Amino acid sequence: MAISPSEISARIVEAVMAQKLAPGSRLGEQQLALLFDCSRTVVREALTRLAARGIVTVSARRGWYVIEPSQDEAREAFEARRVIEVGLIRSSTGRMDAAALRKLRAHVQREKAALKGDDVGARSFLLGDFHVCLAECLGNSLLADTLRDFTARTTLIAMLYQSQHDAAESCEDHVRIVEALARGDAAEAETLMAAHIGTVQDALRASDDEHDPLAQLRQALAPLQQTQPAPAPRRRKAKPAANASTDTPTDDPSPYLGALL
């Protein structure tokens, strides 16, 4: 059975949430067509849909590639998630039927199991997909689709800005949110969700690199003396013995390029 554009776009979003596709990854139409055994027309339709959802973008010169969110876009994405997820819990007043609660708790158990394994992709996907699952369990499939896209974007942001957020801590946050909902305590669940999203956002490494295109190169090529302890004061050199070697080291301050590369 031929693959559809929706299936291709879903696979790409899953790969992003699993941190298997990094920001800026190129998505060649021909390569994807070979991979999925379909026409480039089908691939182009899938990528066009993802572009409309803000996951990929297209350039006349570079072709299709995964977005690289700016710091402003990162802030807006987290603000949007906070509004949607806290508002979703508030509108539900914490009501969740037994079947939905079992589904949510089963998801958290899969997160815990993934934390014990070494499949980083599965762990990353499950931690992000918790928020989609929560929206589904609270009965709003439309917001679940929206959150899937926002979660994919914030996953890319975490990769781009080198998030230091601990996966185990994230899972524990999810556990506390589920237990608050199980008690019917919507106010506590709201507070926990807002704090959780804020903690994830705060863990992003602040960077001014986008304002200084030479920042990375500047740091790499900085003189070694800037990062090494200051040399000890020179002592007066004793007169060399008659049979001593004359091959004494020089005090050339210029860095050795080979040591930098």
Secondary structure as GFF3:
##gff-version 3
##sequence-region A 1 261
A	DSSP	alpha_helix	5	17	.	.	.	ID=ss1
A	DSSP	alpha_helix	29	36	.	.	.	ID=ss2
A	DSSP	alpha_helix	40	52	.	.	.	ID=ss3
A	DSSP	beta_strand	56	59	.	.	.	ID=ss4
A	DSSP	beta_strand	63	66	.	.	.	ID=ss5
A	DSSP	alpha_helix	71	92	.	.	.	ID=ss6
A	DSSP	alpha_helix	98	116	.	.	.	ID=ss7
A	DSSP	alpha_helix	120	137	.	.	.	ID=ss8
A	DSSP	alpha_helix	141	160	.	.	.	ID=ss9
A	DSSP	alpha_helix	167	182	.	.	.	ID=ss10
A	DSSP	alpha_helix	186	202	.	.	.	ID=ss11
A	DSSP	three_ten_helix	209	211	.	.	.	ID=ss12
A	DSSP	alpha_helix	215	220	.	.	.	ID=ss13
A	DSSP	three_ten_helix	224	226	.	.	.	ID=ss14
A	DSSP	alpha_helix	257	260	.	.	.	ID=ss15
###
